[in-house]
Amino acid sequence: MYNRVRRLRTERGWSQAVLGERLGVSRQTINAIEGGKYDPSLPLAFAISKLFKLPIERIFDPDKTGSEEIP
Amino acid sequence: MAAARHEHSGLYERDRTNLKVFSRWFLLFVLAFVLAVVFLGPTDDGPGQTPYWRFALAVLPLLPGYFAARAYFKFLSEADELIKCIHHEAASKSFVLVILLGFVYYLASQVFGEWEDAGAILWVIAIVAYQVNYRRFWRRFDV
């Protein structure tokens, strides 16, 4: 599932460890989500949405794969 | 202040404590199981003649086994969701492996005869395969 987590995180200048800590998950979980290797649970997707103050559908797109590239 | 998470394993101190509790109960389970197997041995007792201590000894490993299972599920319920997912994947793949090996053993036993240590060997293979699979899957994400 395509997601914009990496872009949203880097825009805020957070490391994967910092984002993981804010969400209560491991750095490896963030890395896996950003790499498109793991789809987060619904509670975690909502937590991500709340943290970035964006609707879930603006962060995740089930019709595409991968992660948004950082220019 | 948030609890510290171990960088490589992705585990909180709480998870590591849960794992230690599980390890201790599992070790006790193995010891109790070995003791039961050694002391029970084969018997010539007829029906209704088996002494009560044999029943007690046969049931003994179930107690640490129950607590080990409870500690393991507590660890899984509190662990990070990716870690939980990988544990499930590792467990299911090692389970399938042991099922297949069980079938292979059954067929081989029809040709070469039964091997009384086969059950124990299959359990060891299951545990080792579980550990190997977990570490292999985790390495995919720990970059």
Backbone of each chain as ProteinMPNN parsed JSONL, in Angstrom:
{"seq_chain_A": "MYNRVRRLRTERGWSQAVLGERLGVSRQTINAIEGGKYDPSLPLAFAISKLFKLPIERIFDPDKTGSEEIP", "coords_chain_A": {"N_chain_A": [[0.844, -1.192, 0.0], [0.587, 2.15, -0.917], [2.185, 4.954, 0.633], [2.609, 8.152, 2.352], [4.28, 8.532, 4.446], [7.077, 8.718, 4.839], [7.762, 11.133, 3.549], [6.188, 12.997, 4.978], [7.317, 12.715, 7.483], [10.012, 13.484, 7.086], [9.647, 16.099, 6.311], [9.06, 17.275, 8.693], [11.392, 17.013, 9.955], [11.983, 14.814, 11.506], [13.496, 11.858, 12.826], [13.357, 8.3, 12.014], [13.349, 6.921, 14.393], [12.434, 8.845, 16.196], [9.834, 9.343, 15.246], [8.787, 6.777, 15.615], [8.912, 6.609, 18.391], [7.083, 8.603, 19.107], [4.781, 7.428, 18.209], [4.701, 5.124, 19.599], [5.798, 2.78, 18.632], [8.314, 0.565, 17.193], [11.46, 1.657, 15.678], [12.005, 0.071, 13.527], [9.482, -0.683, 12.694], [8.465, 1.693, 11.631], [10.291, 2.026, 9.56], [9.659, -0.218, 8.021], [7.029, 0.372, 7.27], [7.374, 2.735, 5.805], [8.915, 1.746, 3.729], [7.092, 0.292, 2.396], [6.827, -2.354, 3.039], [5.331, -3.289, 5.026], [2.034, -3.114, 6.156], [0.414, -0.881, 8.26], [-1.459, -1.517, 11.319], [-4.985, -0.829, 11.831], [-5.444, 0.836, 14.183], [-2.844, 1.941, 14.422], [-2.574, 3.255, 11.976], [-4.533, 5.213, 12.271], [-3.388, 6.57, 14.421], [-1.128, 7.611, 13.185], [-2.324, 9.282, 11.328], [-3.555, 11.097, 13.053], [-1.355, 12.195, 14.319], [0.003, 13.514, 12.214], [-1.963, 15.216, 11.532], [-3.699, 14.838, 9.355], [-6.162, 13.493, 7.058], [-6.664, 9.93, 6.888], [-6.8, 8.912, 4.259], [-5.285, 10.714, 2.869], [-2.779, 10.05, 3.52], [-2.387, 7.303, 3.196], [-2.737, 5.104, 0.398], [-4.539, 2.611, -0.863], [-4.705, 1.707, -3.471], [-2.365, 1.985, -4.783], [1.201, 1.127, -4.836], [4.196, 1.089, -2.747], [6.243, 3.91, -1.661], [6.151, 7.45, -1.151], [8.562, 9.259, -2.931], [11.402, 11.113, -1.81], [12.248, 14.271, -2.974]], "CA_chain_A": [[0.0, 0.0, 0.0], [1.36, 3.393, -1.043], [1.983, 5.913, 1.73], [3.44, 9.368, 2.341], [4.832, 8.676, 5.796], [8.471, 9.183, 4.796], [7.771, 12.555, 3.198], [5.632, 13.764, 6.095], [8.286, 12.663, 8.592], [11.207, 14.292, 6.781], [9.222, 17.51, 6.298], [9.082, 17.744, 10.081], [12.755, 16.854, 10.452], [12.046, 13.747, 12.506], [14.111, 10.579, 12.424], [12.421, 7.173, 12.156], [13.276, 6.582, 15.824], [11.585, 9.852, 16.862], [8.442, 9.075, 14.864], [8.405, 5.536, 16.298], [8.693, 6.919, 19.806], [5.825, 9.365, 19.227], [3.641, 6.543, 17.923], [4.764, 3.958, 20.484], [6.227, 1.571, 17.907], [9.767, 0.537, 16.996], [12.007, 2.306, 14.482], [11.9, -0.906, 12.442], [8.098, -0.645, 12.196], [8.373, 2.883, 10.765], [11.085, 1.715, 8.367], [8.901, -1.183, 7.216], [5.859, 1.073, 6.695], [7.869, 3.656, 4.775], [9.405, 0.962, 2.594], [5.967, -0.422, 1.786], [6.948, -3.791, 3.31], [4.39, -3.643, 6.099], [0.878, -2.224, 6.272], [0.123, -0.725, 9.691], [-2.794, -1.882, 11.803], [-5.913, 0.31, 11.788], [-5.142, 1.799, 15.259], [-1.607, 2.667, 14.141], [-2.857, 4.17, 10.853], [-5.254, 6.355, 12.852], [-2.432, 7.33, 15.237], [-0.29, 8.345, 12.229], [-3.2, 10.318, 10.787], [-3.758, 12.099, 14.109], [-0.072, 12.864, 14.568], [0.293, 14.41, 11.095], [-3.154, 16.069, 11.354], [-4.198, 14.658, 7.98], [-7.039, 12.315, 6.956], [-5.944, 8.693, 6.528], [-6.71, 8.726, 2.794], [-4.236, 11.607, 2.349], [-1.483, 9.448, 3.877], [-2.334, 5.944, 2.624], [-3.553, 4.851, -0.789], [-4.485, 1.154, -1.092], [-4.707, 1.367, -4.898], [-1.002, 2.078, -5.316], [2.182, 0.486, -3.971], [5.437, 1.829, -2.506], [6.263, 5.059, -0.765], [6.443, 8.675, -1.891], [9.992, 9.553, -2.96], [11.8, 12.448, -1.344], [12.998, 14.861, -4.069]], "C_chain_A": [[0.889, 1.255, 0.0], [1.125, 4.296, 0.175], [2.964, 7.08, 1.65], [4.133, 9.588, 3.674], [6.253, 9.241, 5.766], [8.534, 10.693, 4.517], [7.285, 13.413, 4.38], [6.61, 13.82, 7.271], [9.464, 13.579, 8.315], [10.865, 15.783, 6.724], [9.29, 18.118, 7.708], [10.461, 17.594, 10.711], [12.891, 15.787, 11.523], [12.796, 12.544, 11.948], [13.057, 9.483, 12.562], [12.242, 6.812, 13.625], [12.34, 7.544, 16.557], [10.113, 9.59, 16.536], [7.923, 7.81, 15.559], [8.075, 5.786, 17.759], [7.374, 7.661, 20.008], [4.598, 8.475, 19.033], [3.621, 5.303, 18.825], [5.077, 2.669, 19.756], [7.734, 1.652, 17.66], [10.175, 1.291, 15.727], [11.849, 1.38, 13.278], [10.483, -0.922, 11.848], [7.925, 0.536, 11.243], [9.102, 2.622, 9.448], [10.314, 0.771, 7.431], [7.691, -0.526, 6.548], [6.316, 1.983, 5.552], [8.332, 2.914, 3.524], [8.293, 0.193, 1.886], [6.007, -1.921, 2.034], [5.937, -4.239, 4.348], [3.261, -2.616, 6.137], [0.496, -2.103, 7.743], [-1.279, -1.2, 10.044], [-3.676, -0.636, 11.731], [-5.642, 1.314, 12.927], [-3.873, 2.61, 14.974], [-1.808, 3.654, 12.989], [-3.599, 5.411, 11.367], [-4.314, 7.225, 13.686], [-1.534, 8.176, 14.331], [-1.079, 9.535, 11.685], [-3.382, 11.469, 11.797], [-2.477, 12.897, 14.331], [0.246, 13.878, 13.463], [-0.871, 15.362, 10.777], [-3.653, 16.054, 9.906], [-5.161, 13.471, 7.965], [-6.244, 11.095, 6.471], [-5.757, 8.57, 5.02], [-5.706, 9.687, 2.152], [-2.844, 11.018, 2.627], [-1.316, 8.075, 3.209], [-3.243, 5.83, 1.411], [-3.473, 3.361, -1.127], [-4.419, 0.756, -2.561], [-3.317, 1.438, -5.531], [-0.052, 1.342, -4.381], [3.378, 1.405, -3.78], [5.253, 3.015, -1.61], [6.64, 6.29, -1.573], [7.933, 8.997, -1.791], [10.255, 10.965, -2.446], [12.628, 13.072, -2.456], [14.402, 15.28, -3.625]], "O_chain_A": [[1.808, 1.39, 0.808], [0.007, 4.389, 0.682], [3.995, 7.01, 0.981], [4.53, 10.709, 3.993], [6.599, 10.123, 6.553], [9.271, 11.426, 5.176], [7.901, 14.422, 4.725], [6.717, 14.835, 7.959], [9.877, 14.354, 9.177], [11.699, 16.628, 7.05], [9.543, 19.311, 7.878], [10.678, 17.995, 11.854], [13.801, 15.841, 12.352], [12.735, 12.254, 10.753], [11.998, 9.701, 13.15], [11.149, 6.447, 14.061], [11.56, 7.137, 17.418], [9.257, 9.611, 17.42], [6.786, 7.766, 16.029], [7.102, 5.256, 18.296], [6.637, 7.388, 20.956], [3.532, 8.72, 19.598], [2.66, 4.533, 18.821], [4.679, 1.589, 20.193], [8.35, 2.691, 17.894], [9.363, 1.529, 14.833], [11.594, 1.83, 12.161], [10.308, -1.147, 10.651], [7.316, 0.402, 10.182], [8.605, 2.947, 8.37], [10.321, 0.945, 6.212], [7.368, -0.83, 5.4], [5.719, 1.996, 4.475], [8.16, 3.394, 2.403], [8.54, -0.481, 0.886], [5.326, -2.686, 1.35], [5.711, -5.436, 4.527], [3.501, -1.408, 6.148], [0.276, -3.116, 8.407], [-2.163, -1.276, 9.191], [-3.174, 0.479, 11.588], [-5.609, 2.519, 12.677], [-3.823, 3.81, 15.245], [-1.275, 4.763, 13.022], [-3.315, 6.529, 10.938], [-4.415, 8.451, 13.673], [-1.215, 9.318, 14.661], [-0.564, 10.649, 11.594], [-3.364, 12.645, 11.434], [-2.512, 14.114, 14.508], [0.709, 14.982, 13.752], [-0.778, 16.197, 9.878], [-3.979, 17.088, 9.322], [-5.008, 12.542, 8.758], [-5.27, 11.232, 5.731], [-4.689, 8.174, 4.552], [-5.317, 9.487, 1.002], [-1.854, 11.446, 2.033], [-0.237, 7.738, 2.722], [-4.35, 6.368, 1.383], [-2.447, 2.898, -1.625], [-4.115, -0.394, -2.878], [-3.117, 1.008, -6.667], [-0.431, 0.972, -3.27], [3.568, 2.366, -4.527], [4.26, 3.132, -0.892], [7.364, 6.191, -2.564], [8.498, 9.008, -0.697], [9.446, 11.876, -2.622], [13.627, 12.479, -2.866], [15.175, 15.799, -4.43]]}, "seq_chain_B": "MAAARHEHSGLYERDRTNLKVFSRWFLLFVLAFVLAVVFLGPTDDGPGQTPYWRFALAVLPLLPGYFAARAYFKFLSEADELIKCIHHEAASKSFVLVILLGFVYYLASQVFGEWEDAGAILWVIAIVAYQVNYRRFWRRFDV", "coords_chain_B": {"N_chain_B": [[8.375, 10.082, 31.495], [9.181, 8.35, 28.514], [9.527, 4.792, 28.257], [12.669, 3.151, 27.682], [13.563, 1.937, 24.481], [15.024, -0.923, 23.111], [17.543, -0.599, 20.713], [18.287, -2.434, 18.578], [16.769, -4.842, 18.85], [14.257, -3.827, 19.033], [12.706, -4.009, 21.23], [10.918, -3.144, 24.218], [11.904, -2.535, 27.649], [9.993, -3.745, 29.211], [9.058, -5.758, 27.45], [11.332, -7.337, 27.264], [11.523, -8.224, 29.865], [9.169, -9.746, 29.991], [9.898, -11.725, 28.161], [11.995, -12.907, 29.536], [10.667, -14.026, 31.708], [9.082, -15.868, 30.347], [11.163, -17.49, 29.288], [12.254, -18.62, 31.619], [10.092, -20.175, 32.626], [9.753, -21.861, 30.464], [12.169, -23.256, 30.42], [11.942, -24.588, 32.857], [9.756, -26.155, 32.187], [10.888, -27.827, 30.216], [12.817, -29.165, 31.791], [11.132, -30.46, 33.652], [9.727, -32.056, 31.919], [11.727, -33.737, 30.873], [12.525, -34.998, 33.25], [10.136, -36.316, 33.878], [9.92, -38.076, 31.705], [12.244, -39.62, 32.061], [11.901, -40.754, 34.662], [9.413, -41.968, 34.523], [9.448, -44.007, 32.534], [9.186, -47.326, 30.929], [6.452, -49.492, 31.881], [5.116, -52.352, 33.622], [2.757, -52.408, 34.809], [-0.603, -53.332, 35.255], [-3.999, -52.525, 34.085], [-5.438, -50.091, 36.225], [-3.566, -50.555, 38.161], [-1.556, -48.764, 38.258], [0.576, -46.73, 40.135], [-0.226, -43.731, 42.096], [1.746, -41.737, 42.088], [2.855, -41.883, 39.598], [0.933, -40.856, 37.903], [0.916, -38.238, 38.86], [3.504, -37.435, 38.226], [3.388, -37.577, 35.476], [1.674, -35.504, 34.908], [2.97, -33.349, 35.879], [4.784, -31.71, 34.114], [2.916, -30.155, 32.804], [2.229, -27.967, 34.337], [4.444, -25.953, 34.535], [4.471, -25.679, 31.78], [1.996, -24.541, 31.172], [2.29, -22.026, 32.41], [4.433, -21.056, 30.939], [3.303, -20.828, 28.385], [1.38, -18.91, 28.96], [3.001, -16.714, 29.647], [4.276, -16.327, 27.215], [2.159, -15.554, 25.513], [1.442, -13.233, 26.794], [3.711, -11.696, 26.365], [3.532, -11.491, 23.543], [1.103, -10.091, 23.281], [1.727, -7.607, 24.265], [3.811, -6.695, 22.788], [5.509, -4.769, 20.193], [3.749, -4.014, 17.135], [4.833, -4.875, 14.654], [6.787, -6.682, 15.445], [5.171, -8.576, 16.659], [3.758, -9.472, 14.429], [5.842, -10.619, 12.946], [6.604, -12.662, 14.669], [4.308, -14.249, 14.528], [4.411, -14.996, 11.852], [6.847, -16.396, 11.759], [6.257, -18.467, 13.548], [4.102, -19.746, 12.26], [5.293, -20.631, 9.893], [7.3, -22.378, 10.828], [5.689, -24.238, 12.024], [4.302, -25.328, 9.842], [6.49, -26.471, 8.549], [7.206, -28.467, 10.4], [4.917, -30.05, 10.332], [5.056, -31.018, 7.699], [7.525, -32.39, 7.869], [6.755, -34.268, 9.726], [4.946, -35.829, 8.261], [6.744, -36.797, 6.369], [8.408, -38.267, 8.059], [6.584, -40.178, 8.953], [6.055, -41.629, 6.605], [8.65, -42.52, 6.055], [9.057, -44.097, 8.277], [7.442, -46.226, 7.734], [8.878, -47.547, 5.897], [11.548, -47.848, 6.881], [11.194, -48.469, 9.537], [10.171, -47.618, 12.968], [11.38, -44.774, 14.854], [12.291, -44.043, 17.995], [13.093, -41.566, 19.029], [12.141, -39.664, 17.352], [9.956, -37.885, 17.773], [10.919, -36.074, 19.74], [13.056, -34.963, 18.331], [11.685, -33.677, 16.288], [10.369, -31.684, 17.732], [12.565, -30.176, 18.586], [13.505, -29.299, 16.108], [11.327, -27.722, 15.373], [11.455, -25.633, 17.269], [14.008, -24.548, 16.774], [13.717, -23.817, 14.073], [11.767, -21.885, 14.316], [13.121, -19.874, 15.77], [15.208, -19.291, 13.952], [13.742, -18.458, 11.691], [12.453, -16.206, 12.778], [14.627, -14.472, 13.331], [15.63, -14.178, 10.739], [13.48, -12.957, 9.349], [13.232, -10.64, 10.84], [15.617, -9.348, 10.284], [15.149, -8.309, 7.798], [13.895, -5.926, 8.281], [15.365, -4.56, 10.173], [17.172, -2.27, 9.481]], "CA_chain_B": [[9.379, 9.789, 30.459], [8.885, 7.089, 27.829], [10.476, 3.716, 28.55], [13.671, 3.01, 26.626], [13.391, 0.797, 23.575], [16.317, -1.414, 22.647], [17.694, -0.173, 19.327], [18.324, -3.51, 17.579], [15.675, -5.82, 18.953], [12.981, -3.116, 18.976], [11.92, -4.392, 22.404], [10.938, -2.333, 25.433], [12.36, -3.266, 28.834], [8.84, -4.572, 29.595], [9.042, -6.94, 26.573], [12.475, -8.18, 27.632], [11.146, -8.875, 31.131], [8.195, -10.794, 29.633], [10.63, -12.825, 27.522], [12.769, -13.607, 30.573], [9.697, -14.849, 32.462], [8.764, -16.996, 29.464], [12.327, -18.378, 29.187], [12.39, -19.382, 32.868], [9.035, -21.189, 32.692], [9.98, -22.839, 29.4], [13.28, -24.082, 30.89], [11.359, -25.469, 33.878], [8.917, -27.116, 31.46], [11.775, -28.815, 29.587], [13.381, -29.983, 32.873], [10.066, -31.31, 34.192], [9.394, -33.031, 30.872], [12.812, -34.724, 30.83], [12.41, -35.769, 34.494], [8.967, -37.196, 33.755], [10.234, -39.142, 30.741], [13.266, -40.5, 32.644], [11.407, -41.516, 35.811], [8.22, -42.775, 34.221], [9.944, -45.21, 31.864], [8.165, -48.326, 30.602], [5.903, -50.151, 33.064], [4.355, -53.591, 33.397], [1.517, -52.317, 35.603], [-1.844, -53.584, 34.533], [-4.986, -51.454, 34.243], [-5.842, -49.852, 37.609], [-2.484, -50.844, 39.107], [-0.549, -47.7, 38.174], [0.59, -45.918, 41.361], [-0.62, -42.334, 41.897], [2.886, -40.858, 41.811], [3.114, -41.873, 38.148], [-0.01, -39.874, 37.328], [1.386, -36.894, 39.264], [4.711, -37.142, 37.451], [2.997, -37.376, 34.075], [0.972, -34.225, 34.793], [3.872, -32.297, 36.37], [5.268, -30.736, 33.12], [1.839, -29.274, 32.319], [2.161, -26.748, 35.153], [5.323, -24.927, 33.944], [4.07, -25.499, 30.372], [0.888, -23.581, 31.166], [2.804, -20.685, 32.731], [5.273, -20.637, 29.807], [2.39, -20.404, 27.316], [0.755, -17.656, 29.388], [4.015, -15.663, 29.549], [4.528, -16.084, 25.787], [1.038, -14.784, 24.963], [1.515, -11.892, 27.403], [4.748, -10.999, 25.598], [3.011, -11.165, 22.21], [0.022, -9.104, 23.338], [2.246, -6.286, 24.616], [4.944, -6.343, 21.916], [5.346, -3.917, 19.026], [2.918, -4.764, 16.183], [5.65, -5.538, 13.626], [7.413, -7.83, 16.117], [4.097, -9.559, 16.817], [3.475, -10.001, 13.097], [6.958, -11.483, 12.553], [6.507, -13.869, 15.496], [3.237, -15.081, 13.972], [4.893, -15.534, 10.579], [7.87, -17.41, 12.068], [5.595, -19.618, 14.186], [3.294, -20.492, 11.296], [6.164, -21.319, 8.928], [7.96, -23.526, 11.472], [4.621, -25.225, 12.248], [4.089, -26.012, 8.555], [7.684, -27.285, 8.321], [7.139, -29.65, 11.258], [3.837, -30.897, 9.801], [5.604, -31.703, 6.521], [8.527, -33.364, 8.333], [5.991, -35.335, 10.381], [4.461, -36.716, 7.19], [7.923, -37.476, 5.797], [8.828, -39.266, 9.045], [5.604, -41.276, 8.966], [6.298, -42.462, 5.414], [9.957, -43.174, 6.212], [8.942, -45.127, 9.319], [6.808, -47.394, 7.121], [9.905, -48.241, 5.109], [12.742, -48.189, 7.678], [10.84, -48.778, 10.927], [9.988, -46.43, 13.822], [12.533, -44.253, 15.585], [11.598, -43.524, 19.181], [13.47, -40.179, 19.337], [11.668, -38.785, 16.276], [9.094, -36.824, 18.311], [11.766, -35.063, 20.396], [13.825, -34.281, 17.279], [10.759, -32.773, 15.585], [10.16, -30.515, 18.601], [13.784, -29.344, 18.539], [13.499, -28.665, 14.78], [10.298, -26.666, 15.401], [11.934, -24.489, 18.065], [15.139, -23.929, 16.068], [13.187, -23.182, 12.855], [11.062, -20.682, 14.776], [14.136, -18.857, 16.099], [15.908, -18.916, 12.719], [12.796, -17.683, 10.881], [12.23, -14.896, 13.396], [15.797, -13.627, 13.111], [15.722, -13.925, 9.292], [12.446, -11.993, 8.98], [13.507, -9.371, 11.515], [16.748, -8.718, 9.591], [14.613, -7.568, 6.64], [13.417, -4.607, 8.706], [16.312, -3.9, 11.071], [18.222, -1.629, 8.668]], "C_chain_B": [[9.084, 8.419, 29.837], [9.955, 6.051, 28.162], [11.425, 3.543, 27.374], [13.408, 1.765, 25.795], [14.771, 0.382, 23.081], [16.423, -1.213, 21.148], [17.577, -1.335, 18.324], [17.13, -4.451, 17.621], [14.314, -5.153, 18.819], [12.108, -3.391, 20.193], [12.03, -3.357, 23.519], [11.499, -3.195, 26.562], [11.262, -4.224, 29.304], [8.789, -5.872, 28.767], [10.162, -7.909, 26.947], [12.196, -8.915, 28.942], [10.159, -10.01, 30.851], [8.893, -12.005, 29.022], [11.425, -13.632, 28.545], [11.856, -14.525, 31.378], [9.343, -16.087, 31.642], [9.92, -17.996, 29.443], [12.461, -19.237, 30.438], [11.343, -20.49, 32.953], [9.27, -22.276, 31.645], [11.101, -23.803, 29.797], [12.78, -25.08, 31.941], [10.501, -26.558, 33.236], [9.779, -28.227, 30.861], [12.351, -29.751, 30.651], [12.341, -30.966, 33.413], [9.706, -32.413, 33.199], [10.439, -34.147, 30.825], [12.74, -35.623, 32.069], [11.273, -36.791, 34.393], [9.273, -38.372, 32.829], [11.206, -40.145, 31.349], [12.67, -41.378, 33.746], [10.175, -42.369, 35.514], [8.626, -44.1, 33.575], [8.829, -46.184, 31.483], [7.679, -49.027, 31.877], [5.143, -51.426, 32.682], [3.045, -53.573, 34.171], [0.307, -52.59, 34.72], [-2.82, -52.445, 34.731], [-5.408, -51.325, 35.71], [-4.742, -50.116, 38.627], [-1.423, -49.744, 39.145], [-0.57, -46.867, 39.452], [0.317, -44.441, 41.07], [0.55, -41.417, 41.554], [3.199, -40.805, 40.313], [2.181, -40.89, 37.439], [0.497, -38.442, 37.592], [2.59, -36.487, 38.425], [4.375, -36.856, 35.981], [2.356, -36.002, 33.868], [1.898, -33.047, 35.125], [4.324, -31.287, 35.303], [4.184, -29.774, 32.625], [1.816, -27.938, 33.058], [3.114, -25.665, 34.623], [4.986, -24.667, 32.482], [2.961, -24.47, 30.249], [1.414, -22.16, 31.416], [3.7, -20.152, 31.609], [4.387, -20.114, 28.673], [1.754, -19.055, 27.675], [1.731, -16.483, 29.248], [4.275, -15.306, 28.081], [3.408, -15.23, 25.181], [0.989, -13.367, 25.556], [2.558, -11.062, 26.631], [4.202, -10.561, 24.24], [1.955, -10.055, 22.269], [0.552, -7.706, 23.606], [3.342, -5.805, 23.664], [4.521, -5.394, 20.791], [4.613, -4.687, 17.925], [3.708, -5.451, 15.074], [6.296, -6.797, 14.212], [6.383, -8.954, 16.271], [3.824, -10.273, 15.483], [4.571, -10.986, 12.669], [6.945, -12.773, 13.374], [5.442, -14.812, 14.938], [3.707, -15.762, 12.684], [5.903, -16.66, 10.824], [7.221, -18.663, 12.647], [4.824, -20.435, 13.156], [4.173, -21.242, 10.303], [6.859, -22.516, 9.563], [6.928, -24.628, 11.744], [4.379, -26.03, 10.97], [5.258, -26.949, 8.252], [7.602, -28.587, 9.118], [6.023, -30.599, 10.808], [4.363, -31.707, 8.61], [6.608, -32.768, 6.93], [7.851, -34.546, 9.029], [5.464, -36.334, 9.37], [5.618, -37.515, 6.589], [8.374, -38.588, 6.739], [7.877, -40.465, 9.024], [5.851, -42.225, 7.788], [7.611, -43.225, 5.546], [9.866, -44.305, 7.226], [8.269, -46.395, 8.775], [7.829, -48.229, 6.352], [11.032, -48.75, 6.014], [12.428, -48.585, 9.125], [10.786, -47.509, 11.77], [11.266, -46.07, 14.564], [11.976, -43.53, 16.798], [11.948, -42.074, 19.538], [12.893, -39.185, 18.334], [10.83, -37.615, 16.799], [9.912, -35.703, 18.918], [12.538, -34.257, 19.353], [12.925, -33.282, 16.546], [10.493, -31.51, 16.411], [11.364, -29.573, 18.551], [13.837, -28.606, 17.207], [12.495, -27.504, 14.767], [10.815, -25.43, 16.11], [13.067, -23.761, 17.337], [14.637, -23.185, 14.823], [12.471, -21.882, 13.204], [12.052, -19.548, 15.038], [14.831, -18.35, 14.832], [15.003, -18.039, 11.85], [12.596, -16.291, 11.452], [13.403, -13.963, 13.097], [15.93, -13.24, 11.629], [14.718, -12.844, 8.879], [12.745, -10.618, 9.587], [14.62, -8.612, 10.795], [16.285, -7.913, 8.375], [14.281, -6.123, 7.017], [14.425, -3.841, 9.552], [17.47, -3.317, 10.275], [18.259, -0.134, 8.976]], "O_chain_B": [[8.779, 7.457, 30.542], [11.129, 6.381, 28.327], [11.05, 3.756, 26.221], [13.079, 0.699, 26.315], [15.581, 1.22, 22.685], [15.528, -1.596, 20.394], [16.852, -1.228, 17.335], [16.557, -4.81, 16.592], [13.322, -5.821, 18.526], [10.923, -3.057, 20.204], [13.09, -2.77, 23.738], [11.564, -4.419, 26.452], [11.535, -5.345, 29.734], [8.514, -6.945, 29.303], [9.979, -9.126, 26.949], [12.579, -10.073, 29.111], [10.291, -11.102, 31.402], [8.546, -13.151, 29.309], [11.526, -14.855, 28.453], [12.22, -15.658, 31.692], [9.306, -17.203, 32.16], [9.702, -19.202, 29.564], [12.745, -20.431, 30.349], [11.669, -21.622, 33.313], [9.023, -23.456, 31.894], [11.011, -25.006, 29.551], [13.142, -26.256, 31.919], [10.507, -27.712, 33.663], [9.457, -29.41, 30.976], [12.381, -30.967, 30.465], [12.628, -32.147, 33.605], [9.421, -33.547, 33.583], [10.105, -35.33, 30.749], [12.874, -36.843, 31.969], [11.421, -37.955, 34.766], [8.932, -39.516, 33.128], [11.041, -41.355, 31.194], [12.896, -42.588, 33.775], [9.931, -43.373, 36.183], [8.206, -45.172, 34.01], [7.652, -45.89, 31.694], [8.431, -49.138, 32.845], [4.608, -51.552, 31.58], [2.311, -54.561, 34.201], [0.226, -52.126, 33.583], [-2.525, -51.496, 35.458], [-5.702, -52.326, 36.363], [-4.95, -49.926, 39.825], [-0.504, -49.786, 39.964], [-1.621, -46.346, 39.825], [0.58, -43.951, 39.972], [0.384, -40.44, 40.825], [3.737, -39.815, 39.817], [2.58, -40.189, 36.509], [0.509, -37.582, 36.712], [2.689, -35.348, 37.97], [4.995, -36.009, 35.339], [2.475, -35.408, 32.796], [1.654, -31.911, 34.717], [4.254, -30.086, 35.564], [4.491, -28.708, 32.092], [1.438, -26.91, 32.495], [2.661, -24.569, 34.291], [5.19, -23.557, 31.99], [2.972, -23.632, 29.347], [1.033, -21.217, 30.723], [3.729, -18.949, 31.353], [4.685, -19.08, 28.074], [1.607, -18.178, 26.824], [1.356, -15.401, 28.796], [4.47, -14.139, 27.743], [3.676, -14.295, 24.426], [0.548, -12.425, 24.896], [2.327, -9.901, 26.293], [4.38, -9.414, 23.831], [1.922, -9.182, 21.402], [-0.082, -6.72, 23.228], [3.756, -4.647, 23.723], [3.337, -5.245, 20.489], [4.823, -5.892, 17.783], [3.296, -6.508, 14.597], [6.345, -7.842, 13.562], [6.685, -10.126, 16.043], [3.682, -11.494, 15.424], [4.283, -12.042, 12.108], [7.237, -13.849, 12.851], [5.646, -16.025, 14.88], [3.44, -16.942, 12.455], [5.841, -17.72, 10.201], [7.583, -19.783, 12.286], [4.877, -21.665, 13.167], [3.847, -22.362, 9.91], [7.0, -23.559, 8.924], [7.258, -25.813, 11.7], [4.266, -27.256, 11.008], [5.066, -28.065, 7.767], [7.885, -29.666, 8.597], [6.173, -31.818, 10.897], [4.146, -32.916, 8.522], [6.577, -33.892, 6.431], [8.316, -35.682, 8.933], [5.527, -37.544, 9.591], [5.509, -38.714, 6.333], [8.682, -39.698, 6.307], [8.31, -41.617, 9.071], [5.855, -43.446, 7.944], [7.697, -44.405, 5.205], [10.508, -45.344, 7.068], [8.492, -47.493, 9.284], [7.673, -49.438, 6.18], [11.426, -49.913, 5.938], [13.329, -48.996, 9.857], [11.281, -46.458, 11.361], [12.106, -46.919, 14.86], [11.274, -42.528, 16.662], [11.199, -41.418, 20.261], [13.131, -37.983, 18.454], [10.974, -36.487, 16.328], [9.654, -34.527, 18.662], [12.665, -33.038, 19.463], [13.354, -32.174, 16.224], [10.404, -30.409, 15.867], [11.218, -28.353, 18.483], [14.173, -27.423, 17.168], [12.777, -26.438, 14.22], [10.644, -24.311, 15.626], [13.096, -22.531, 17.283], [15.07, -22.066, 14.546], [12.561, -20.898, 12.47], [11.854, -18.417, 14.594], [15.02, -17.146, 14.653], [15.436, -17.008, 11.335], [12.572, -15.307, 10.712], [13.215, -12.824, 12.671], [16.3, -12.11, 11.31], [15.067, -11.921, 8.144], [12.546, -9.582, 8.953], [14.581, -7.385, 10.703], [16.943, -6.955, 7.97], [14.371, -5.216, 6.189], [14.355, -2.615, 9.643], [18.602, -3.792, 10.367], [19.069, 0.595, 8.403]]}, "name": "protein", "num_of_chains": 2, "seq": "MYNRVRRLRTERGWSQAVLGERLGVSRQTINAIEGGKYDPSLPLAFAISKLFKLPIERIFDPDKTGSEEIPMAAARHEHSGLYERDRTNLKVFSRWFLLFVLAFVLAVVFLGPTDDGPGQTPYWRFALAVLPLLPGYFAARAYFKFLSEADELIKCIHHEAASKSFVLVILLGFVYYLASQVFGEWEDAGAILWVIAIVAYQVNYRRFWRRFDV"}
